[in-house]
Amino acid sequence: MIRYRRLEHRFVRTFPDCIEPGIFYVSLEFGTTTHSCCCGCGEEVVTPLSPSGWKITFDGETVSLWPSVGSWTLRCSSHYVIDRGRVLEDGDPTFLPRLMAEIPPIEGGEYLYFDNAIVCGWTRLDPGEVVLHGIWDVFLVRDGRRLRALGEPRLG
């Protein structure tokens, strides 16, 4: 159960000794973020940033973190995404439709769209396919090649 539904971001050089609940700390210098688990358990969640791992997006007002935060090593086992300062819990039925509505056009000016509901972990798209690994890890696949995770910056 998520207690903190919104996170305020703070860009810092180093993290404070006491991590405040509801605050998402970003250290660009050290390429790391941290926050108190959004369920309210008080555990510190650290996400190192890397090209192949977690990424942040700052839109001038809010911060997003992709992919999801899965705190399976903690007693609470929380799983959520931070999207423009909002905390969306695993199982939130509004998350995936919101994500799909916000995806920019793909190569050739084509747009991704849902053909129907997700069935057995696959959703057919035209001209590609979206492969779902759980609810959060969404990839655009064309001709059997993974092009990019949806929500990642476009290649090229």
Backbone as ProteinMPNN parsed JSONL, in Angstrom:
{"seq_chain_A": "MIRYRRLEHRFVRTFPDCIEPGIFYVSLEFGTTTHSCCCGCGEEVVTPLSPSGWKITFDGETVSLWPSVGSWTLRCSSHYVIDRGRVLEDGDPTFLPRLMAEIPPIEGGEYLYFDNAIVCGWTRLDPGEVVLHGIWDVFLVRDGRRLRALGEPRLG", "coords_chain_A": {"N_chain_A": [[0.845, -1.18, 0.0], [0.65, 2.147, -0.907], [1.746, 5.039, 0.668], [2.765, 7.613, 0.259], [1.847, 9.562, -2.298], [2.783, 11.526, -3.947], [5.922, 12.958, -4.781], [8.247, 15.35, -3.816], [10.918, 16.834, -5.507], [14.443, 17.195, -4.947], [17.411, 18.595, -5.93], [20.61, 17.717, -5.085], [24.009, 17.835, -3.863], [25.198, 15.913, -2.17], [23.595, 13.339, -0.251], [21.357, 13.939, 2.479], [21.867, 13.114, 5.985], [19.553, 12.297, 7.23], [16.9, 11.065, 5.593], [14.108, 12.571, 4.302], [10.702, 11.601, 4.365], [8.66, 11.524, 1.43], [10.255, 13.104, -0.135], [12.247, 13.253, -3.021], [15.445, 12.732, -3.675], [18.064, 13.87, -5.756], [21.231, 13.329, -6.942], [23.18, 14.599, -9.205], [25.892, 14.803, -9.57], [26.922, 12.463, -8.431], [25.432, 10.624, -9.753], [23.093, 9.327, -8.755], [20.02, 8.529, -7.084], [17.84, 8.933, -4.258], [15.306, 8.032, -1.9], [12.816, 7.896, 0.675], [11.096, 4.907, 1.124], [8.026, 4.712, -0.601], [5.858, 3.497, 0.585], [5.824, 4.116, 3.182], [7.246, 2.736, 5.066], [9.718, 3.562, 5.904], [12.2, 2.711, 5.035], [15.241, 3.315, 3.241], [15.512, 3.928, -0.191], [17.704, 3.431, -2.749], [18.706, 4.406, -5.932], [20.908, 3.877, -8.347], [21.954, 5.721, -11.176], [22.209, 4.941, -14.647], [23.209, 4.271, -18.089], [22.146, 1.786, -18.819], [20.393, 1.212, -16.835], [18.483, 2.637, -14.233], [16.942, 5.755, -15.048], [16.545, 9.299, -14.978], [14.144, 11.843, -15.653], [13.863, 15.235, -16.057], [11.553, 17.702, -16.334], [11.611, 20.407, -16.073], [9.878, 21.116, -14.129], [9.029, 18.82, -12.759], [10.138, 15.512, -11.694], [10.85, 12.35, -13.125], [11.282, 8.814, -12.769], [12.668, 6.017, -14.306], [13.336, 2.593, -15.009], [10.743, 0.995, -13.047], [10.572, 1.147, -9.419], [11.413, -1.424, -7.463], [11.067, -2.78, -4.486], [11.877, -5.345, -3.457], [13.721, -6.471, -1.742], [13.21, -5.347, 0.641], [11.168, -5.491, 3.611], [8.574, -4.624, 3.03], [8.145, -4.982, 0.285], [7.412, -3.195, -1.79], [6.348, -1.848, -4.982], [6.622, 0.362, -7.551], [6.222, 3.214, -9.777], [7.781, 6.331, -10.443], [6.399, 9.037, -11.725], [6.548, 12.037, -13.141], [6.666, 13.208, -10.601], [4.53, 11.968, -9.405], [3.471, 9.059, -7.664], [2.962, 5.92, -8.801], [1.451, 2.994, -8.121], [2.266, -0.489, -8.476], [-0.047, -2.33, -10.259], [-1.853, -0.295, -10.464], [-4.472, 0.595, -12.405], [-4.505, 2.745, -14.118], [-1.976, 3.373, -14.94], [-0.548, 2.122, -17.22], [-2.218, 2.808, -19.516], [-1.916, 5.636, -19.353], [0.829, 5.917, -19.793], [1.06, 4.893, -22.422], [-0.455, 6.789, -23.794], [1.185, 8.968, -23.717], [3.442, 8.478, -25.167], [5.851, 9.425, -27.535], [5.759, 9.909, -31.18], [6.879, 7.135, -33.159], [9.546, 5.934, -35.294], [9.313, 7.185, -38.615], [7.037, 8.677, -38.229], [4.905, 7.228, -37.295], [2.366, 6.238, -34.977], [2.064, 4.712, -31.778], [-0.473, 2.512, -30.653], [-3.116, 1.058, -28.7], [-4.675, -1.934, -29.624], [-6.595, -3.492, -28.49], [-7.425, -4.847, -25.322], [-4.712, -5.819, -23.152], [-3.548, -9.007, -23.745], [-2.631, -12.033, -22.454], [-0.062, -11.038, -21.873], [0.767, -9.768, -24.196], [0.378, -7.102, -26.498], [-1.02, -6.203, -29.475], [0.299, -4.115, -31.954], [0.377, -1.646, -34.538], [2.849, -0.653, -36.645], [4.357, -2.432, -35.123], [5.098, -4.447, -32.219], [4.24, -4.616, -28.774], [5.974, -5.82, -26.085], [5.307, -7.137, -22.994], [6.778, -7.43, -19.902], [5.845, -8.294, -17.033], [4.061, -5.627, -15.433], [5.423, -3.256, -15.777], [7.802, -3.205, -17.391], [8.1, -2.338, -20.489], [8.508, -2.912, -23.872], [9.311, -1.856, -27.16], [9.164, -3.82, -29.946], [10.378, -4.806, -33.029], [10.411, -6.772, -35.862], [11.564, -8.823, -34.373], [13.598, -7.563, -32.963], [14.695, -5.73, -30.156], [13.931, -2.446, -29.873], [13.733, -0.172, -28.152], [13.063, 0.632, -24.745], [9.813, 1.548, -23.87], [9.275, 4.824, -22.929], [11.908, 5.304, -22.576], [14.526, 7.456, -23.849], [14.372, 8.314, -27.331], [16.203, 6.535, -29.812], [18.934, 7.67, -31.786]], "CA_chain_A": [[0.0, 0.0, 0.0], [1.457, 3.354, -1.03], [1.332, 6.13, 1.554], [3.151, 8.883, -0.368], [1.396, 9.54, -3.693], [3.553, 12.541, -4.676], [7.247, 13.217, -4.239], [8.892, 16.62, -4.15], [12.319, 16.534, -5.814], [15.503, 18.118, -4.536], [18.731, 18.326, -6.487], [21.599, 17.901, -4.026], [25.328, 17.268, -4.167], [25.231, 14.68, -1.378], [22.334, 13.076, 0.43], [21.372, 14.255, 3.912], [21.918, 11.958, 6.892], [18.172, 11.89, 7.502], [16.09, 11.159, 4.374], [12.729, 12.941, 4.637], [9.65, 10.953, 3.574], [7.994, 12.393, 0.462], [11.256, 13.876, -0.88], [13.042, 12.473, -3.963], [16.743, 13.397, -3.765], [18.81, 13.555, -6.964], [22.608, 13.806, -6.984], [23.712, 14.458, -10.556], [27.341, 14.628, -9.453], [27.213, 11.065, -8.133], [24.588, 9.782, -10.593], [22.299, 8.479, -7.87], [18.856, 9.12, -6.429], [17.377, 8.214, -3.074], [14.075, 8.498, -1.26], [12.239, 6.983, 1.655], [10.118, 4.067, 0.43], [6.731, 5.393, -0.684], [4.813, 2.829, 1.375], [5.862, 4.687, 4.519], [7.958, 1.847, 5.99], [10.888, 4.27, 6.393], [13.436, 2.204, 4.434], [15.827, 4.163, 2.208], [15.608, 3.299, -1.503], [18.766, 4.069, -3.525], [18.678, 3.985, -7.329], [22.02, 4.411, -9.127], [21.582, 6.022, -12.557], [23.159, 4.447, -15.647], [22.579, 4.123, -19.398], [21.42, 0.523, -18.939], [19.571, 1.016, -15.64], [17.531, 3.713, -13.945], [17.141, 7.062, -15.679], [15.603, 10.318, -14.535], [13.755, 12.884, -16.592], [13.445, 16.474, -15.41], [10.853, 18.486, -17.351], [11.616, 21.802, -15.658], [9.017, 21.237, -12.947], [8.899, 17.555, -12.034], [11.121, 14.476, -12.0], [10.363, 10.983, -13.309], [12.308, 7.775, -12.673], [12.306, 4.845, -15.098], [12.09, 1.862, -14.834], [10.076, 1.018, -11.747], [11.276, 0.87, -8.173], [10.921, -2.667, -6.867], [11.748, -2.922, -3.198], [11.657, -6.723, -3.032], [14.638, -6.82, -0.654], [12.669, -4.769, 1.868], [10.027, -6.234, 4.159], [7.31, -4.162, 2.448], [8.066, -5.451, -1.109], [6.712, -2.201, -2.609], [6.691, -1.789, -6.404], [5.952, 1.55, -8.067], [6.904, 4.085, -10.732], [7.704, 7.763, -10.145], [6.06, 9.663, -13.0], [6.322, 13.474, -12.96], [6.433, 13.46, -9.192], [3.444, 11.12, -8.908], [3.844, 7.677, -7.385], [1.947, 5.009, -9.324], [1.699, 1.675, -7.544], [2.057, -1.668, -9.312], [-1.455, -2.705, -10.223], [-2.683, 0.879, -10.741], [-4.971, 0.378, -13.758], [-4.368, 3.937, -14.963], [-0.591, 3.643, -15.312], [-0.175, 1.746, -18.578], [-2.868, 3.681, -20.499], [-1.294, 6.966, -19.322], [2.127, 5.807, -20.446], [0.869, 4.735, -23.861], [-0.977, 8.042, -24.342], [2.224, 9.99, -23.706], [4.608, 8.062, -25.945], [5.989, 10.206, -28.764], [5.712, 9.103, -32.396], [8.063, 6.341, -33.44], [10.159, 6.162, -36.593], [8.412, 7.345, -39.745], [5.848, 9.419, -37.864], [3.809, 6.355, -36.9], [2.045, 6.315, -33.559], [1.702, 3.464, -31.118], [-1.813, 2.537, -30.085], [-3.643, -0.231, -28.273], [-5.697, -2.5, -30.495], [-7.6, -3.974, -27.542], [-6.798, -5.007, -24.015], [-3.533, -6.675, -23.127], [-3.961, -10.405, -23.636], [-1.516, -12.959, -22.229], [1.213, -10.345, -21.858], [1.095, -9.147, -25.481], [-0.586, -6.188, -27.097], [-0.674, -6.024, -30.889], [0.369, -2.741, -32.421], [0.652, -1.534, -35.954], [3.339, -1.847, -37.307], [5.219, -3.23, -34.247], [4.441, -5.125, -31.113], [4.755, -4.286, -27.455], [6.159, -6.993, -25.251], [5.215, -6.758, -21.592], [7.382, -8.32, -18.911], [5.233, -7.681, -15.863], [3.275, -4.459, -15.829], [6.209, -2.036, -15.948], [8.868, -3.243, -18.385], [7.41, -2.342, -21.771], [9.496, -2.733, -24.921], [8.882, -1.866, -28.554], [9.911, -4.836, -30.671], [10.05, -4.849, -34.446], [11.19, -7.808, -36.539], [12.305, -9.598, -33.398], [14.671, -6.788, -32.325], [14.264, -4.744, -29.163], [14.374, -1.122, -30.294], [13.912, 0.653, -26.964], [11.989, 0.521, -23.761], [8.911, 2.685, -23.953], [9.613, 5.725, -21.839], [13.318, 5.647, -22.74], [14.729, 8.4, -24.944], [14.449, 7.709, -28.663], [17.558, 6.332, -30.326], [19.234, 8.37, -33.022]], "C_chain_A": [[0.888, 1.242, 0.0], [0.883, 4.449, -0.134], [1.613, 7.49, 0.921], [2.841, 8.801, -1.854], [2.106, 10.569, -4.564], [4.89, 12.71, -3.982], [7.723, 14.578, -4.722], [10.358, 16.301, -4.422], [13.24, 17.614, -5.253], [16.799, 17.675, -5.19], [19.755, 18.675, -5.419], [22.94, 17.369, -4.509], [25.461, 15.922, -3.469], [23.901, 14.539, -0.643], [22.435, 13.439, 1.903], [21.433, 12.969, 4.746], [20.527, 11.408, 7.169], [17.34, 12.139, 6.238], [14.642, 11.44, 4.776], [11.733, 12.166, 3.771], [8.994, 11.971, 2.636], [8.935, 13.262, -0.348], [12.066, 12.915, -1.741], [14.34, 13.241, -4.202], [17.483, 12.918, -5.01], [20.199, 14.163, -6.842], [23.145, 13.553, -8.383], [25.207, 14.186, -10.517], [27.713, 13.163, -9.231], [26.311, 10.094, -8.898], [23.712, 8.82, -9.81], [21.088, 9.253, -7.359], [18.555, 8.316, -5.169], [16.081, 8.836, -2.579], [13.664, 7.471, -0.216], [11.131, 6.213, 0.948], [8.724, 4.691, 0.529], [5.613, 4.697, 0.079], [4.763, 3.395, 2.784], [6.609, 3.832, 5.527], [9.226, 2.488, 6.552], [12.207, 3.784, 5.827], [13.919, 3.162, 3.346], [15.978, 3.36, 0.924], [16.626, 4.092, -2.314], [18.715, 3.516, -4.937], [19.836, 4.64, -8.07], [21.595, 4.593, -10.587], [22.645, 5.477, -13.504], [22.447, 4.319, -16.987], [21.756, 2.842, -19.534], [20.499, 0.255, -17.751], [18.575, 2.138, -15.46], [17.945, 5.015, -14.613], [16.141, 8.035, -15.068], [15.313, 11.257, -15.693], [13.295, 14.07, -15.767], [12.825, 17.343, -16.482], [10.804, 19.975, -17.029], [10.779, 22.038, -14.416], [8.968, 19.971, -12.104], [9.981, 16.575, -12.474], [10.404, 13.14, -12.139], [11.544, 10.037, -13.2], [11.806, 6.56, -13.426], [13.473, 3.9, -15.121], [11.59, 1.924, -13.395], [11.034, 0.78, -10.591], [10.633, -0.379, -7.588], [11.702, -2.945, -5.601], [11.566, -4.33, -2.64], [12.589, -7.142, -1.906], [14.168, -6.245, 0.675], [11.474, -5.597, 2.341], [8.712, -5.871, 3.476], [7.081, -4.671, 1.027], [7.293, -4.496, -2.013], [7.211, -2.229, -4.048], [5.903, -0.643, -7.02], [6.835, 2.284, -9.069], [6.75, 5.519, -10.246], [7.565, 8.474, -11.483], [5.663, 11.11, -12.764], [5.919, 13.79, -11.524], [5.319, 12.639, -8.576], [3.971, 9.708, -8.687], [2.69, 6.788, -7.822], [2.313, 3.6, -8.896], [1.459, 0.572, -8.567], [0.614, -2.119, -9.146], [-2.387, -1.529, -10.449], [-3.174, 0.76, -12.182], [-4.816, 1.587, -14.671], [-2.952, 4.118, -15.489], [-0.291, 3.344, -16.772], [-0.909, 2.569, -19.634], [-2.283, 5.097, -20.521], [0.042, 6.95, -20.052], [1.962, 5.738, -21.953], [0.374, 6.026, -24.504], [0.109, 9.097, -24.477], [3.442, 9.637, -24.543], [4.672, 8.873, -27.232], [5.928, 9.304, -29.992], [7.004, 8.317, -32.576], [8.527, 6.625, -34.856], [9.105, 6.267, -37.701], [7.118, 8.057, -39.409], [4.667, 8.553, -37.466], [3.577, 6.496, -35.405], [1.707, 4.932, -33.024], [0.277, 3.583, -30.602], [-2.215, 1.135, -29.661], [-4.711, -0.677, -29.249], [-6.864, -3.022, -29.671], [-6.932, -4.022, -26.187], [-5.543, -5.86, -24.157], [-4.008, -8.104, -22.904], [-2.716, -11.269, -23.51], [-0.163, -12.261, -22.332], [1.609, -9.704, -23.175], [-0.005, -8.176, -25.876], [-0.142, -5.969, -28.54], [-0.703, -4.543, -31.232], [0.597, -2.755, -33.918], [1.654, -0.407, -36.137], [4.188, -2.753, -36.417], [4.409, -3.982, -33.225], [5.033, -4.596, -29.821], [4.827, -5.573, -26.664], [6.133, -6.527, -23.811], [5.859, -7.835, -20.737], [6.926, -7.78, -17.572], [4.47, -6.458, -16.339], [4.158, -3.292, -16.234], [7.194, -2.063, -17.101], [8.271, -3.433, -19.767], [8.431, -2.037, -22.858], [8.826, -2.712, -26.285], [9.775, -2.859, -29.28], [9.441, -4.816, -32.113], [10.971, -5.859, -35.112], [12.081, -8.566, -35.564], [13.427, -8.856, -32.7], [14.061, -5.827, -31.32], [14.818, -3.394, -29.607], [14.653, -0.228, -29.098], [12.791, 0.344, -25.99], [11.103, 1.742, -23.911], [9.128, 3.544, -22.725], [11.084, 6.093, -21.866], [13.426, 6.703, -23.834], [14.806, 7.661, -26.277], [15.889, 7.59, -29.099], [17.727, 7.13, -31.606], [18.625, 9.658, -33.047]], "O_chain_A": [[1.787, 1.359, 0.833], [-0.312, 4.742, -0.176], [0.802, 8.41, 1.03], [3.494, 8.06, -2.589], [2.038, 10.493, -5.79], [4.987, 12.617, -2.759], [7.609, 14.906, -5.903], [10.982, 15.573, -3.649], [12.859, 18.775, -5.108], [17.234, 16.534, -5.032], [19.77, 19.794, -4.906], [23.008, 16.564, -5.437], [25.794, 14.916, -4.095], [23.18, 15.517, -0.447], [23.491, 13.265, 2.512], [21.095, 11.885, 4.269], [20.346, 10.201, 7.323], [17.105, 13.287, 5.862], [14.024, 10.654, 5.496], [11.912, 12.089, 2.555], [8.799, 13.13, 3.002], [8.486, 14.07, -1.16], [12.523, 11.88, -1.256], [14.334, 14.283, -4.857], [17.529, 11.72, -5.293], [20.336, 15.373, -6.66], [23.521, 12.429, -8.715], [25.728, 13.428, -11.334], [28.704, 12.68, -9.779], [26.41, 8.881, -8.715], [23.599, 7.644, -10.156], [21.13, 10.476, -7.22], [18.966, 7.163, -5.039], [15.805, 10.013, -2.813], [14.116, 6.326, -0.234], [10.314, 6.809, 0.246], [8.301, 5.138, 1.595], [4.523, 5.254, 0.21], [3.787, 3.188, 3.505], [6.617, 4.149, 6.717], [9.758, 2.022, 7.559], [13.245, 4.383, 6.105], [13.116, 3.747, 2.62], [16.505, 2.248, 0.939], [16.44, 5.286, -2.546], [18.683, 2.3, -5.131], [19.768, 5.826, -8.393], [20.951, 3.716, -11.163], [23.838, 5.54, -13.207], [21.218, 4.264, -17.031], [20.776, 2.813, -20.279], [19.892, -0.812, -17.668], [17.902, 2.547, -16.407], [19.129, 5.331, -14.728], [15.035, 7.65, -14.689], [16.134, 11.437, -16.592], [12.445, 13.935, -14.886], [13.498, 17.693, -17.451], [10.04, 20.72, -17.643], [10.949, 23.045, -13.728], [8.877, 20.039, -10.878], [10.651, 16.778, -13.487], [9.481, 12.83, -11.386], [12.677, 10.411, -13.503], [10.676, 6.115, -13.226], [14.594, 4.391, -15.25], [11.976, 2.807, -12.629], [12.146, 0.284, -10.766], [9.447, -0.382, -7.26], [12.877, -3.308, -5.656], [11.152, -4.498, -1.493], [12.277, -8.085, -1.177], [14.681, -6.624, 1.728], [10.853, -6.313, 1.556], [7.827, -6.718, 3.353], [5.932, -4.782, 0.599], [6.586, -4.946, -2.915], [8.36, -2.59, -4.305], [4.672, -0.658, -7.021], [8.029, 2.011, -9.19], [5.708, 5.885, -9.701], [8.504, 8.507, -12.277], [4.579, 11.387, -12.251], [4.97, 14.531, -11.269], [5.172, 12.612, -7.354], [4.817, 9.227, -9.44], [1.583, 6.881, -7.291], [3.365, 3.081, -9.269], [0.571, 0.674, -9.414], [0.122, -2.27, -8.028], [-3.591, -1.724, -10.613], [-2.36, 0.819, -13.104], [-4.981, 1.462, -15.885], [-2.732, 4.927, -16.39], [0.174, 4.224, -17.495], [-0.268, 3.003, -20.591], [-2.165, 5.696, -21.59], [0.349, 7.853, -20.831], [2.649, 6.449, -22.686], [0.741, 6.33, -25.639], [-0.032, 10.028, -25.27], [4.385, 10.425, -24.619], [3.674, 8.999, -27.942], [6.031, 8.083, -29.875], [8.083, 8.773, -32.196], [7.954, 7.473, -35.54], [8.127, 5.519, -37.711], [6.187, 8.05, -40.215], [3.554, 9.054, -37.311], [4.493, 6.836, -34.657], [1.139, 4.095, -33.727], [-0.131, 4.656, -30.159], [-1.716, 0.146, -30.198], [-5.559, 0.118, -29.654], [-8.007, -2.99, -30.127], [-5.965, -3.3, -25.944], [-5.347, -6.535, -25.168], [-4.778, -8.374, -21.982], [-1.844, -11.233, -24.378], [0.792, -12.853, -22.836], [2.7, -9.141, -23.269], [-1.183, -8.415, -25.611], [1.002, -5.586, -28.785], [-1.619, -3.818, -30.845], [0.972, -3.779, -34.487], [1.328, 0.732, -35.803], [4.702, -3.76, -36.904], [3.193, -4.133, -33.35], [6.191, -4.178, -29.781], [3.854, -6.323, -26.586], [6.868, -5.61, -23.445], [5.518, -9.013, -20.844], [7.568, -6.885, -17.024], [4.262, -6.286, -17.54], [3.704, -2.412, -16.964], [7.408, -1.032, -17.738], [7.97, -4.556, -20.172], [9.139, -1.032, -22.787], [7.883, -3.464, -26.532], [11.0, -2.751, -29.233], [8.239, -4.81, -32.382], [12.188, -5.799, -34.937], [13.217, -8.91, -35.889], [14.151, -9.459, -31.908], [13.044, -5.19, -31.59], [16.033, -3.219, -29.705], [15.703, 0.411, -29.037], [11.722, -0.137, -26.367], [11.602, 2.857, -24.062], [9.159, 3.038, -21.603], [11.484, 7.083, -21.253], [12.521, 6.835, -24.659], [15.254, 6.515, -26.336], [16.709, 8.455, -28.788], [16.8, 7.256, -32.406], [18.774, 10.393, -34.023]]}, "name": "protein", "num_of_chains": 1, "seq": "MIRYRRLEHRFVRTFPDCIEPGIFYVSLEFGTTTHSCCCGCGEEVVTPLSPSGWKITFDGETVSLWPSVGSWTLRCSSHYVIDRGRVLEDGDPTFLPRLMAEIPPIEGGEYLYFDNAIVCGWTRLDPGEVVLHGIWDVFLVRDGRRLRALGEPRLG"}
